[in-house]
Every structure is written in structure tokens, then in C-alpha cells.
Amino acid sequence: MPNNNDQLLREIYRMTRENNEMMHRARRSAFFWGFLKFIIYAALLLAPIWFYVTYLSGAVNSMIETMNKIEAANPQAQAQFQGIQNALAQFQQLESRFGVSTSTATTTNK
């Protein structure tokens, strides 16, 4: 009977070692893949930020400066347009004083 118990103990010891090795590999694999997932998610999160800072930042700043210049020029353009309208109104007043008609509309007499 001791021979059978020794064989049973050896088999249990072998299975325990196999289980321990499998668990060790599983922990190592879980750590490796978890770390790899962390790196991938970090890259997916940080890549757009890096792309913006590296390539788009200058273009966006330039576009914002251009928009600010356009917005600043808008009152000047409106003032010039108002000046043109005033000049046209003065011209029409002078025209009406002298009785000169510059309209192209023609009337037909019947």
C-alpha cells in the first residue's frame, strides 16, 4: 500500500506543479496583454492631440488670425459702402437740381 500512496502523492505533486506553471503563464499573459491594451488605448487617445499640436495648430491659428482681420475690416468696408451711398445720394440731388435725367426708362406716347 505505501507504494500506491507514493505514486498517488507523486501524481498529485505533478498535477500541482502543472497547475502552478499554467497559473504563472496565465498571470504573465494577462499582465502582458493588459499592458498592451493600455499602450494601445493611450496611443488612440494621445494620437489626435499630438496630430493637432504638430500639424494643425499653426493652420488653425493662422485661420483664426485671418478671421479676426476680416472681422476688423468689416466696419471699414461698411463705412466705405455708406460713403458711396452718400455720394450717390448727393449726385442724385445735384442731378435733380439741374433737371438732367440719367434714367434709361423711356415712355411711349399714345
Number of C-alpha atoms within 10 A of each C-alpha: 6 7 8 9 10 11 12 12 12 12 12 12 12 12 12 12 12 12 12 12 12 12 12 12 12 12 12 12 12 12 12 12 12 12 12 12 12 12 12 12 12 11 13 11 11 11 12 11 12 13 11 13 11 10 10 13 13 12 11 12 11 12 12 12 12 12 12 12 11 12 11 11 12 12 11 11 12 11 12 12 12 12 12 12 12 12 12 12 12 12 12 14 12 12 13 12 9 8 9 10 10 9 6 6 6 6 6 4 4 3
